[in-house]
Amino acid sequence: MDYPALFQAKWNAKKFLLCNLIALALLLVWIWPTGHAAFTQFDEWFFHVLNRPLEQNKMWLWIWTIASMRPFDIVVGLILLVLLIKGDWVFKAVQTRAALIGFVLTLILLLIIRTVFSKIIDHTSLQHDSASMVIPDAIKLSEIFPTLEDKWQLKDRSSQSFPGDHASVLLIWAMFMTVFSRTVGQRVIIWVLALLFMMPRLVAGAHWGQDDYIGGVMIALLALAWSCYTPFVAVATRFLLHVMAPIFNLFAKVPLLGCLSIMKPGARL
């Protein structure tokens, strides 16, 4: 059966330029001393709003302590993956294999862009320590729960916190899903989850807000522009679907795996 193409092997100049221009504008406003000072002032207030209740509310403390443990990132990853490959939600069942490959390719682009950008920022005065390392009265989860820190690596500090790597992954997932979403309800769920899963590192002080709403958004927009609005993801996904078809067919014979939508014959690209 012939299905509508998921990715278009052509340039979308308007959206490509829009994503790049917004990313550039964010960077320029962040570099501008007045803008940078305003962001820092806002972030200090925002950090206290999120971080201070850790000392006053046990439920708030435990929620974000659990969410700041490394294993929780695995839970988040599984949730995002399930929503990505869940047939007939954002993507049709026959499109999920292509969607998964396309998203992985987009993630690879994200990692390349982030690595290059981070190396540039690391050699400037713009790189900074996380909020928990700068604000004197910050409440640090690792000091409250040293045993959990030793065992599970509570993510509450970073000496190179810009841009927000965790946030950029969540944001590119949300942007990628939004591009193909069909209803307002889907978009609300997508963005609520993305923003919610960004919160642990903001509450614990592993990142400033600007690491996410400037750095994370900028990196994600660049990755989205170069993947979905150029022929790259369509051409590369078509090639990988052909190369990996025998592997998917083999896994389709495994009990339980065979019923997954990504094991079904893929859509036309």
Disulfide bonds with the S-S distance in Angstrom:
none
